Amino acid sequence: MVNVIWGCFLLLGLVYGFLTGKVEVMNQEILSCGSRSLELFLSLFPMMILWSGIMKIAEKAGILSFLARRMRPLFSILFPELEADDPALEYIASNLTINLLGIHNASTPFGLKAMQCLQEKNPKKDTATKSMITFLVLNTSGVTLIASDILAVRSSMGASVPTDLLFLTIVATLLNTFLALLYNAFLARRSS
Amino acid sequence: MNFLAIGSYLLPLVVFLILLVGLWKKVPLFDTFVEGAKDGIRLGFQVFPCLLGMIFGVNLLLKSSLITDIFQLFSPFFTKLHIPVEILPMALVRPISGNASFAMMIDLFQTYGVDSFLGRVAALMQGATDTTIYVISLYFGSIGIKNIRYALKAGLFADLVTFLMSLLFVSLFF
């Protein structure tokens, strides 16, 4: 699936670029994309290392399992096929907590860790499990309470009341997460 | 400026709390940190190839301007539905690239104003959802999942709902 999407992106982009005579733009893109992704990676990578370190402390201190325990009622509804003490749930809990706080770069390492844990118990290694997709939906629907980067931009560009969207953003993110989870449950039932 | 204050306290506070509990539970702080940081390095190297590939694909598509051109074609249809065409390219890019849609949001702010209808819809859309295709390719790519089943459908559904809700909310409340 990812293979098909990726292929389509490239082929469509290239073909349309040829047709509209943007060969120069294409050239530039192909030549500069490596260094630009390295730039992005270099801004992400130290964050990953730092937060993996700090969160290891959180893990050893029992904070992660505390959070996971707190979220257990929620998790038993969302991930019925996981055991209550599954290590993946601890990472999912920390990923969600950090996302709620709006620190997206810092939440990625936990999301990846959670996926690794889920993968260990996956009988078919190349196929996504129900829990993996549910977790993914939680992430892509973007449960965020404070979108601090947008607040910052809005206030710096002269919004009269930069916070006036804060409440609506929270309502929108909770509502879309809820609806996406419902739809996800429907799809899961249909596919099994 | 209250909210900015909250935002800037958040990160140091999280770090502080973690260290405090760690200290209290007698975790060897620095050793544990280094141990975890090494995991972070491994993780980073696993992720980089996915990241590079995705940026390559997404940017070639965006730079060919295929997406923006398509919307020009359908503009009469969207006008009938009372959906402003100006917001559509961003709505389509939102699930593909968070950075690109963030840039498009700022562009809308500059062209139409931060407090304009379009500006508010853009801000809501940027804040209330996350980059579906990026998350899918990163998370599934890192563990080698090839068959993602209905994940894309479910993820894009959230984006569509957010888009419609942003339009609705801003027209209702402002």
Interface residues (C-beta under 8 A of the other chain):
Chain A: M1 V2 N3 I5 W6 F9 L10 L12 G13 L14 Y16 G17 T20 K22 V25 M26 E29 I30 C33 G34 R36 S37 L38 L40 F41 L44 F45 M48 I49 L50 W51 S52 G53 I54 M55 K56 I57 A58 E59 K60 A61 G62 I63 I98 L101 G102 I103 H104 T108 P109 G111 L112 K113 M115 Q116 Q119 K125 D126 T127 A128 M132 I133 L136 V137 N139 T140 S141 G142 T144 I146 A147 S148 D149 I150 L151 A152 V153 R154 S155 M157 G158 A159 S160 P162 T163 L165 L166 L168 T169 V171 A172 T173 L175 N176 T177 L179 A180 Y183 N184 L187 A188 S191
Chain B: M1 N2 F3 L4 I6 G7 L10 L11 V14 V15 L17 I18 L19 V21 G22 W24 K25 V27 L29 T32 F33 V34 E35 G36 A37 D39 G40 I41 L43 G44 Q46 V47 F48 L51 L52 G53 M54 I55 F56 G57 V58 N59 L60 L61 L62 K63 S64 S65 L66 D69 P95 N99 F102 M105 I106 F109 Q110 V114 D115 R120 A123 L124 Q126 G127 A128 T129 D130 T131 T132 I133 V135 I136 S137 L138 Y139 F140 G141 S142 I143 G144 I145 K146 N147 I148 R149 Y150 A151 L152 K153 A154 G155 F157 A158 D159 V161 T162 M165 S166 F169 V170 F173
